Amino acid sequence: MARHLFRCPLRWSDMDAFGHVNNAVFLRYLEEARIDFMFRLSSKDGPSFSGGSVVARHEIDYLRPLVHRHEPVTIESWVTKLGAASLTISYEVKDAEQVYARASTVVVPFDLRAQRPRRITAEERAVLERYQDDSTGSTGGAAGAAGPDSADSADSAEGPAGGAGGARALVA
């Protein structure tokens, strides 16, 4: 199983009043890693998710404070669940010494013209399967399992939460 590696720079403005990277900033880091992952898949292996995608769910376990430094952190990404109309991407935000956070994101392919979720194509599935692993990594943790209900509604023809209305603003 392959993992996508993204080196994410830390910005001085990412810190909060407590002197560490703010919890909400981690979502931006995960977004940068996820977009890099999906665009690299598209450029290497064809038009993967060229029509768009939406985020249906995020889950983050904060393990250690991350403080500003000049050295980027590494974000490892891989697929832990691959359904008919959704996938779960898991992450570890880390450096050589420690893991700062584990997370997962449920992503739903989205047809921007029709404004509705769509199924994962056979071509996309073949590419994503190379990054699939149902384990959570060598250090353990809960991020590999986003929960039993996290992607089930996204696998229906109606999409997340019974439709795309709530997800429309979340186009990634």
HELIX and SHEET records of a PDB file:
HELIX    1   1 TRP A   12  ASP A   14  5                                   3    
HELIX    2   2 ASN A   23  ASP A   45  1                                  23    
HELIX    3   3 ALA A  122  GLU A  129  1                                   8    
HELIX    4   4 SER A  153  ASP A  155  5                                   3    
HELIX    5   5 PRO A  160  GLY A  162  5                                   3    
HELIX    6   6 ARG A  168  LEU A  170  5                                   3    
SHEET    1   A 5 HIS A   4  CYS A   8  0                                        
SHEET    2   A 5 VAL A  73  LEU A  82 -1                                        
SHEET    3   A 5 LEU A  87  LYS A  94 -1                                        
SHEET    4   A 5 VAL A  99  ASP A 111 -1                                        
SHEET    5   A 5 SER A  53  TYR A  62 -1                                        
SHEET    1   B 5 HIS A   4  CYS A   8  0                                        
SHEET    2   B 5 VAL A  73  LEU A  82 -1                                        
SHEET    3   B 5 LEU A  87  LYS A  94 -1                                        
SHEET    4   B 5 VAL A  99  ASP A 111 -1                                        
SHEET    5   B 5 ARG A 116  PRO A 117 -1                                        
END                                                                             
